[in-house]
Amino acid sequence: MSLSRHINADEVIEKSKEHPHRKHTAQEGRQTFHQSWSRDEDAARAPKYTIPEVGIPSKAAYQLLHDETALDGNPLLNLASFVHTWMPPEANQLIMENINKNQVDLDEYPAATIIHNRCISMLADLWKAPKDTKAIGTSTAGSSEAIMLGGLALKKKWQEARKAAGKDHYHPNIVFGSNAQVALEKFARYWDVEARLVPVNASTNYVMNPHDAIPFIDENTIGVMVILGSTYTGHFEDVQLMSDLLDDLEKRTGLDIPIHVDGASGAFVAPFAYPNYKWAFDVKRVHSINTSGHKFGLVYAGLGWILWKDESMLHKDLIFELHYLGSVEYSFTLNFSKPAAPIIAQMYNFLNLGFDGYRRIAIKDLRNARMLSRALEATYFKVLSNIHKPSKNQAVTDNDDSDDPELYERGLPVVSFKLSDKFIADYPHVQQAWIQSMLRTKGWIAPNYNAPEGEAETEMLRIVVRETLSEDLCERLIVDILEITEALMGTSMYSRSTFVDPSSPTHAAGVATATSLPHSSAFSRVPSHSAYARPDDVVGEGSALAIPSSLVAPIAFNPPYAPSESSSSSSVPNSPLLSFPQSLPVAALHQQTLPARVTHTLLLPFSFLFHMFTAFFFLTSLHLPFSFFSSPSRPSQSGSAVMLSKTLHQPDKDHGRPEKANFGDGDNEGGVSQSGFARQC
Ligand SMILES: *Cc1c(COP(=O)(O)O)cnc(C)c1O
C-alpha cells in the first residue's frame, strides 16, 4: 500500500516493540509455555528476510504461515480473477495423492504421461482439429507459457521462410489488439519481436476489429494473435473474419499470415456455450490455440495448454529429444519440471463433467452474468459487456424462457460496467473506484481499472462470473453493490451521510427484474450426479435487503501501551499487569489529521472496517499529509534500522519489487518507465 511511500513500516514496528519474548526464547526456549501458546516466542527466532539459522518447530512454522495467509482475500469472493478456486473433494484427494509427482519424469510416471496425452487428444477433438492433420500439444504452467511457445513457433517458422528466401530475418513483428493480456506483450518483449498493438475503442467493443489489424501487417509479421475472450469485457474477437481478411491479403500481396488464438478463457467456454461457433482449428489460418486449464477448465492455478493444428506448425527447433531410462520422449516447453497433479485434475473434470457438464456450467455462469448485468443496468450503471444483449441473429422476446447462450451476444461470463452518465451527472463527487474499495470491506474483490489503449479514459469495474459465484452469491453481490452505491449517493464531502431506505422500490426492482427469467429450461441445472451440482441452483427465494447494521460505537480510549505513573522507570515491564494501567490490550487509532467535520459526517455511520479503509483512501485521494505516521523531522539514519540489521542480520526490506526507474518500455532504453498494465488474471 502507498503507506510505504511515506514511512518505513519496519522501522515504526521496531520502535514500538519491547523484546521480553526474545529474552525468554534465548534463555528458556519454548519450555516456558505449551507450544500452542508461544507463537510470538517461536516467531521471534525466525528473521523475516534471511533464512533462520536454526529452524522453528513445524507446528510453529505452520501456525505462523497459516495465520499470515489469513490476510489474503477469500478466493471464493475473488471476482477479479478468471482463475478457478474450487474442486470437488474427489479431485482434491486425487491432487493430494499425486502432489509429489513430476510430470517430466515420463518413464517413472507413465500413467501421468498417458493421462497428459489423452488430455491433448480430447482438446484437439474439442477444438475441431481436422482428421487429416496430426495435432500436437503440451501442458504448460498456464496460458502465459503457452503463448510464449505459440509465439516462438510463429517466429521460427517466419525466420526459416525468410532465411530460405535470402531476406532479412531480424525484424519480426506480431499483431494483436491493445486489449491483449500482458502475456502477449511479454512474449513480444522477451523474445525480441516488435509488438504492433491495434487500438480498440467502445465502437469495437474494446477488442480488436480484424479490419483494423490489416494495415499493421507487413512482410515481417510472424502472425496475428486473436483473443477469444478479452479480459476487459469478455468479448470474442472474430477469428473467422480475421482468417478471411488474411486470405484476401494473401491474394493481394502474397503474404501468408498465420493466426494464434489466445483462448485462455474462451477456449473452454466457446466450445460448450456456443458449439456451432467457428473459431478453432476448423478456421483455415489458425495454427495454434492456447488455454488456461486453471480458468474455465475448472482446475486450480498452475495449468495451461497449447495445441498446434499439425506437427508441421511446431518448428523442429523447439522440440528436444530426451533419452532417459532407455526410452525416448520429446519436450517442447520452457519449463522442465512441473507438477503432474493439475493434469490429473484436468482429466478428472473431463471424466466427471463430460461435455454436458461443462456446457451446463457455461450456461449457468452466463445466466448469472446476465442477471448481474440486468440488475446493474436497471439501476445506476452502464454495462459494457454484451452477453446479456439479445443476439442480433435471433429474436429473443421477453417471454422466451430459454437460457441458451446462443440467444444472446457471445462472450465470456464477464460483467464490465461503469456508473451511468445520469448517475455521474447527479452525483459528480462519487468516484467509481470507491465502489471497489467498499466492496472489499465486505469481502468482495472486484477491480476498477482503465479500459485499454484507445479508450483509456474510461474506467470500468469488472466481475468474472465463475462457477463458484452461484446464483445465491450473485444476488448478495447485487444487493451489496446497490447498497454501497446508494451509501455513496448519500454522502458528500460536506453533508451528513444518509442511507437510502433499503426497502425502496428501486432497490427491490433491480433484483426482481434481473431474476425474473425462469430457470426451468432443459439445461438450466448441473446434473445432480456431478460433483459440481450445487444446492444454490435453487431459485426464487427473496433477496435479503439488509442495511449495514454495524454502526460504530465510539471506542473507549484507554491506551494500554503507556506505562502507568506508578511503574518504576528502571524495571523492564515484563508483567503487563504490574506496569500498565489496567486495560484490555486494544489499540485504538485516531484520525488526527482529518478535519473533524469530514470524519464525523462521512465516516461514523459506517462499520469499523469501512471506517478505517475510507479514512485511508480519502486521505490519499485528498492528498492530505500522513502526519499521524510520519514524524515532522524524520531522522536520516534511524537507530532502529541499525539495530535491526545488527541483531537480526536483516536487510531492511524485501526484494520482491524492482525500482520504478528500472522498468523498461521494451525499446532497450533503460530507465524509461512504462505505463502500467491493469492486472488481468
Ligand atoms: C489469463 C489470460 C492470459 C494469461 O494466462 P495465465 O494462465 O494466467 O498465464 C493470457 N491471455 C488471456 C486472454 C487471459 O485471460
The ligand as a MOL file (V3000), in Angstrom:
LIG
                    3D

  0  0  0     0  0            999 V3000
M  V30 BEGIN CTAB
M  V30 COUNTS 15 15 0 0 0
M  V30 BEGIN ATOM
M  V30 1 C -5.3800 -15.1500 -18.1880 0
M  V30 2 C -5.0460 -14.8040 -19.5500 0
M  V30 3 C -3.7380 -14.9380 -20.0120 0
M  V30 4 C -2.6280 -15.4050 -19.1250 0
M  V30 5 O -2.9020 -16.7050 -18.7140 0
M  V30 6 P -2.2620 -17.4060 -17.4270 0
M  V30 7 O -2.9200 -18.7390 -17.4530 0
M  V30 8 O -2.6640 -16.5670 -16.2610 0
M  V30 9 O -0.8030 -17.4550 -17.6280 0
M  V30 10 C -3.4890 -14.6190 -21.3290 0
M  V30 11 N -4.4610 -14.1950 -22.1350 0
M  V30 12 C -5.7440 -14.0500 -21.7230 0
M  V30 13 C -6.8000 -13.5960 -22.6920 0
M  V30 14 C -6.0800 -14.3470 -20.4120 0
M  V30 15 O -7.3440 -14.2300 -20.0000 0
M  V30 END ATOM
M  V30 BEGIN BOND
M  V30 1 1 1 2
M  V30 2 1 2 3
M  V30 3 2 2 14
M  V30 4 1 3 4
M  V30 5 2 3 10
M  V30 6 1 4 5
M  V30 7 1 5 6
M  V30 8 2 6 7
M  V30 9 1 6 8
M  V30 10 1 6 9
M  V30 11 1 10 11
M  V30 12 2 11 12
M  V30 13 1 12 13
M  V30 14 1 12 14
M  V30 15 1 14 15
M  V30 END BOND
M  V30 END CTAB
M  END
